[in-house]
Amino acid sequence: MLRSRLLFFVWWMGLPGLIYGQCGQIVSKSIQVSAGQVMVTYSSDGCATSADSASNKNHGRTVDTAVLQLIFWGHDWQTASNSSQADITAAVQSILRGPYLSRLSQYGFVSLQLAFAKSILSDPPATYVFSDISKAVWGAISAGDLPQPNAGGRRVVYMVFMPSTSVFNDQSTVAGAHTVVHCAQALPSDTRCSGTTDAAWLAFGTGGQSLDETTRIFAHELVETITDPEFDG
């Protein structure tokens, strides 16, 4: 979800009043989030170690190379003009080509390959929960409309853009989130899940947002998925 634990990007963006050591932590002060976890930032690639709070300290799974699959759910996307599919896809391409993800090399990240965007033409419930998204994505995977989570030996990151016609059940506090879900969890009675062992790395952003806000939500959830796709980091 949108939260503060991954804001090591403040180094790249810059924060006034903070002094950075050479390949070390902030030396003037630390950043503390609401849960009490102290965050640190780093001055160059490779500075973070497994013992540091900003790194993958539990040696959990991270994304090194993967395919990024954009998914637009709902008929509304077929005619949307403010934050259209083309607008969002172009913004995602710009992010992947730019420097935004460069500091994730500290987590072992290398690159993402953007796949051709896909649509799910059914409509989500007027008020939906995360499990609705998991069911829709795994239903499309099982039907062969989306690639398997480990297609061709490369992991897939699924990013779902929700339509403006539906509202997340907690949209007042949540604009996006990511999860890891197995086929049998999403579709417990679907026999097609029996031959599927890989879990799907899945994230979403709520609909009805401006292009800037949609891009911000996407970028945040992408970073969280890359650095901790299975919540074991």
C-alpha positions as CSV (number, residue, x, y, z in Angstrom):
1,M,0.0,0.0,0.0
2,L,1.0,3.6,-0.2
3,R,3.2,4.1,2.8
4,S,6.5,5.6,3.8
5,R,8.7,2.6,4.3
6,L,10.3,2.8,0.8
7,L,11.0,6.5,0.7
8,F,14.8,6.0,0.3
9,F,14.1,7.8,-2.9
10,V,14.4,11.1,-0.9
11,W,18.1,10.8,-1.7
12,W,17.4,11.1,-5.4
13,M,14.8,13.7,-5.0
14,G,16.8,15.6,-2.4
15,L,15.7,16.8,1.1
16,P,16.8,20.1,2.6
17,G,18.7,19.9,5.9
18,L,20.0,16.4,5.5
19,I,23.8,15.7,5.2
20,Y,24.8,12.5,3.4
21,G,28.0,10.6,4.2
22,Q,30.0,8.8,1.6
23,C,28.4,5.4,1.1
24,G,26.7,5.7,4.5
25,Q,23.6,6.7,6.4
26,I,22.3,10.2,6.8
27,V,24.6,11.7,9.4
28,S,22.5,14.7,10.5
29,K,19.3,12.9,11.3
30,S,17.2,9.8,10.5
31,I,13.8,9.5,8.9
32,Q,11.2,7.8,11.2
33,V,7.9,6.6,9.9
34,S,4.7,6.2,11.9
35,A,5.3,2.6,12.8
36,G,8.6,3.6,14.4
37,Q,10.9,2.1,11.8
38,V,14.0,4.3,11.1
39,M,14.8,4.7,7.5
40,V,18.2,5.6,6.0
41,T,19.3,6.7,2.6
42,Y,22.5,6.1,0.6
43,S,24.9,8.1,-1.5
44,S,25.6,5.7,-4.3
45,D,24.8,2.3,-5.8
46,G,25.8,-0.7,-3.8
47,C,25.9,1.1,-0.5
48,A,23.0,-0.8,1.2
49,T,23.7,-4.1,2.8
50,S,21.5,-6.9,4.1
51,A,21.9,-5.5,7.6
52,D,20.6,-2.1,6.8
53,S,17.0,-1.1,7.4
54,A,16.5,0.2,3.9
55,S,17.7,-3.0,2.3
56,N,16.2,-6.5,2.0
57,K,17.3,-7.4,5.5
58,N,15.4,-10.8,5.7
59,H,17.0,-12.0,2.4
60,G,13.5,-12.3,0.9
61,R,12.6,-12.3,-2.8
62,T,13.2,-9.2,-4.9
63,V,12.8,-8.5,-8.6
64,D,15.9,-8.5,-10.8
65,T,14.6,-8.8,-14.3
66,A,10.9,-9.3,-15.1
67,V,8.2,-8.5,-17.6
68,L,5.8,-5.7,-16.7
69,Q,2.2,-6.5,-17.8
70,L,-0.1,-3.5,-17.8
71,I,-3.8,-4.5,-17.4
72,F,-6.8,-2.2,-17.9
73,W,-9.9,-3.6,-16.3
74,G,-13.4,-2.6,-17.5
75,H,-15.2,-1.3,-20.6
76,D,-14.7,2.3,-19.3
77,W,-11.1,2.2,-20.6
78,Q,-12.2,1.7,-24.1
79,T,-13.5,5.3,-24.3
80,A,-11.5,7.0,-21.5
81,S,-9.9,10.2,-22.6
82,N,-8.6,11.8,-19.4
83,S,-5.9,9.4,-18.5
84,S,-6.5,7.1,-21.4
85,Q,-4.8,3.8,-21.9
86,A,-2.4,5.4,-24.4
87,D,-1.6,8.2,-21.9
88,I,-0.8,5.8,-19.1
89,T,1.2,3.5,-21.3
90,A,3.3,6.4,-22.5
91,A,3.9,7.6,-19.0
92,V,5.0,4.1,-17.9
93,Q,7.4,3.9,-20.8
94,S,8.9,7.2,-19.8
95,I,9.4,6.0,-16.2
96,L,11.1,2.8,-17.3
97,R,13.4,4.7,-19.7
98,G,14.3,7.4,-17.1
99,P,16.4,7.4,-13.9
100,Y,13.5,6.7,-11.5
101,L,14.3,3.1,-10.8
102,S,18.1,3.4,-11.0
103,R,18.6,3.3,-7.2
104,L,16.9,-0.1,-7.0
105,S,20.1,-1.7,-8.1
106,Q,20.8,-1.8,-4.3
107,Y,18.1,-4.4,-4.2
108,G,19.5,-6.4,-7.1
109,F,17.1,-4.9,-9.6
110,V,18.3,-4.8,-13.3
111,S,15.5,-4.1,-15.7
112,L,11.8,-4.5,-16.6
113,Q,10.6,-5.4,-20.1
114,L,7.2,-3.7,-20.9
115,A,4.8,-6.1,-22.5
116,F,1.9,-5.1,-24.8
117,A,-0.9,-3.8,-22.6
118,K,-3.9,-6.0,-22.1
119,S,-7.6,-5.3,-21.4
120,I,-10.1,-7.3,-19.2
121,L,-13.4,-6.4,-20.8
122,S,-15.6,-7.5,-18.0
123,D,-16.5,-4.8,-15.5
124,P,-15.4,-4.9,-11.8
125,P,-18.1,-4.5,-9.1
126,A,-19.1,-1.0,-8.4
127,T,-17.3,-1.3,-5.0
128,Y,-14.5,-3.9,-5.2
129,V,-12.0,-5.5,-2.9
130,F,-8.5,-6.8,-3.7
131,S,-9.7,-10.3,-4.0
132,D,-11.9,-9.2,-7.0
133,I,-8.8,-8.1,-8.8
134,S,-6.9,-11.3,-8.0
135,K,-9.8,-13.3,-9.3
136,A,-10.0,-11.3,-12.5
137,V,-6.3,-11.5,-13.2
138,W,-6.0,-15.2,-12.4
139,G,-9.1,-15.9,-14.5
140,A,-7.5,-14.2,-17.5
141,I,-4.2,-16.1,-16.8
142,S,-6.1,-19.4,-16.7
143,A,-8.0,-18.6,-19.9
144,G,-4.7,-17.8,-21.7
145,D,-5.5,-14.1,-22.1
146,L,-2.5,-13.1,-19.8
147,P,0.9,-14.7,-19.5
148,Q,1.7,-17.2,-16.7
149,P,3.6,-15.7,-13.7
150,N,6.8,-17.3,-14.9
151,A,6.2,-17.2,-18.7
152,G,9.3,-18.2,-20.6
153,G,11.4,-18.4,-17.5
154,R,10.9,-14.7,-16.7
155,R,8.7,-13.5,-13.8
156,V,5.8,-11.3,-14.6
157,V,4.7,-8.2,-12.6
158,Y,1.0,-7.6,-13.2
159,M,-0.2,-3.9,-12.8
160,V,-3.9,-3.4,-12.9
161,F,-5.4,0.0,-13.6
162,M,-9.0,0.2,-12.3
163,P,-11.7,2.2,-14.1
164,S,-13.3,5.4,-12.9
165,T,-16.7,3.7,-12.7
166,S,-15.7,1.5,-9.7
167,V,-14.5,2.4,-6.3
168,F,-12.1,0.5,-4.0
169,N,-13.9,-0.4,-0.7
170,D,-11.3,1.6,1.3
171,Q,-10.5,4.3,-1.3
172,S,-10.6,7.1,1.3
173,T,-7.3,5.8,2.6
174,V,-5.9,3.5,-0.1
175,A,-5.0,4.5,-3.6
176,G,-3.1,1.4,-4.6
177,A,-1.6,-1.8,-3.2
178,H,0.4,-4.8,-4.1
179,T,0.2,-8.5,-3.2
180,V,1.3,-12.0,-4.0
181,V,-1.4,-14.5,-4.7
182,H,-1.6,-18.1,-6.0
183,C,-4.2,-19.3,-8.5
184,A,-5.8,-21.6,-5.9
185,Q,-6.1,-18.7,-3.5
186,A,-7.9,-16.5,-6.1
187,L,-9.9,-19.3,-7.7
188,P,-10.2,-22.1,-5.1
189,S,-12.7,-24.1,-7.1
190,D,-11.0,-23.8,-10.5
191,T,-9.4,-27.0,-11.6
192,R,-7.1,-25.2,-14.0
193,C,-5.1,-24.1,-10.9
194,S,-3.9,-27.6,-10.2
195,G,-1.0,-27.3,-12.6
196,T,0.0,-23.8,-11.5
197,T,2.7,-23.5,-8.8
198,D,4.0,-19.9,-9.3
199,A,2.3,-17.1,-7.5
200,A,1.3,-13.9,-9.3
201,W,3.0,-10.6,-8.3
202,L,0.1,-8.2,-8.5
203,A,-0.5,-4.5,-7.9
204,F,-3.3,-2.1,-8.7
205,G,-4.1,1.6,-8.7
206,T,-7.6,3.1,-8.2
207,G,-9.4,4.7,-11.1
208,G,-10.8,8.2,-11.6
209,Q,-7.4,9.9,-11.1
210,S,-5.5,12.5,-13.1
211,L,-2.6,11.2,-15.2
212,D,-0.1,12.6,-12.7
213,E,-1.8,10.9,-9.8
214,T,-2.2,7.6,-11.7
215,T,1.5,7.7,-12.6
216,R,2.4,8.5,-9.0
217,I,0.4,5.5,-7.7
218,F,1.8,3.2,-10.4
219,A,5.4,4.3,-9.6
220,H,5.0,3.7,-5.9
221,E,3.4,0.3,-6.2
222,L,6.0,-0.7,-8.8
223,V,8.8,0.1,-6.4
224,E,7.2,-1.8,-3.6
225,T,6.6,-4.8,-5.8
226,I,10.2,-4.8,-7.0
227,T,11.7,-4.6,-3.6
228,D,9.4,-6.9,-1.7
229,P,7.1,-8.8,-4.1
230,E,6.3,-11.6,-1.6
231,F,6.3,-9.7,1.7
232,D,9.3,-11.6,3.0
233,G,11.9,-8.8,2.7
